[in-house]
Amino acid sequence: MDVNVASWLVIAVAIALANLPFFNDKVLALVPARWSNEAKPLYVRLAEMIGLYFVVGAIGMALEAQIGTRFPQTWEFYAISACLFLVLGFPGFIVRYLRRPRD
């Protein structure tokens, strides 16, 4: 796989997975659960985002290892990529919590 294709694939997967918790009320979009007010709480959505961040990281590491030698990463890389993952999930947050429902 080409480096350019792998890079765009990781970005596309990150965008999709960062918004996934906000566009459904199932846990990880697979497991239906009952909530007290019929909406998944924010802390569950944030916990899902943390888990999905690690999934995207594993996909990125696997693609990097397939292309060639994996580069060592320091804490700065993980801090920046976690913040980027939160920013990528912002459109889903806007749609779920800040947009007014149409009457």
N, C-alpha and C positions, 0 to 999 in steps of 0.2 A: 504494500500500500504506500502511496506517495505521502510525503510529509505534509503537503498542503491539504490533501484530502483528509488525512487523519486529524489535522488541526481543526478543520471546519466541522468534522464529525463530532469531535469533543465539544465544540462550542454549541452546536445544534442540540446535542443531548443535554448539555448543561442548561440551556434555555428551557427545554421541555421539562426536565426534572425539577428545576427551580420553581416553575409555575404549577406543577402537578398538585401539590397539597392544597392550593387555593381554588382549584376548579372542580373538586369533588368532595364529598363528605365521607368517603370510605377511607379506611386506613391503608396507606400506600396504594390507593386506587384498586385494591383487591378485596379487602376484608370489610364487609359491612359491619357497622357498629351502631349502637344506640347511644345517643347523647341526651342529656336532660332537656335541652331546649331545641332539639332536632338539628342543630348545627355543630359541626366539629369545632371544639375550642381552639383558640389561638395557640396555646401551649402544645397541643398535639400537632398542629400544622408546623410549628417551629421544630419540634422533635423529628418530624418527618423530613424537614429540610436538612437537618444535621445528618441523618442517615443517608439521604440522597446525595449530599455533598461527598460522602465517602464512596458512594457508588460511582459517581462521576470521576472521582480521583482514581479509583481502581481501573475504570475504563481507560482513562488517560495514561496511566502507568503501563497497562497491558499493550496499548497501541504504541507507546514509546519503546517498550522492550521489543516489540515485533519489528519496528523500523530499524533499531540498532541498539546501542548501549544506552541504558537509562542514566540520566544525569542526576547527581545527588542534589537534593533540595534541602534548604534550611528553613527555619521557622518563618522567615520573612515571606517565602513563597506561599506557605500555607495560610498565613494571615491575609495576604493580598488575595489569594484565590477564594478564601471564605468570604471576604467582603465583596468580591466580584459575584459570587454565587448569590449573595443576598440582594445585590443590585439587579441581577438577572431575574430574580423572583418578585421584584417590585411591581411589575404590571399585574400579576395575579393578585397581589395584596390590594392594589388599587381597585380592581374589579370586585373583589370580595368585600372589602370593608369601607371604602371611601366613595364608591359610586352610589348615587341615589337610585333606588328602585323606581321604575316607571309605574305610574298609577293607571 
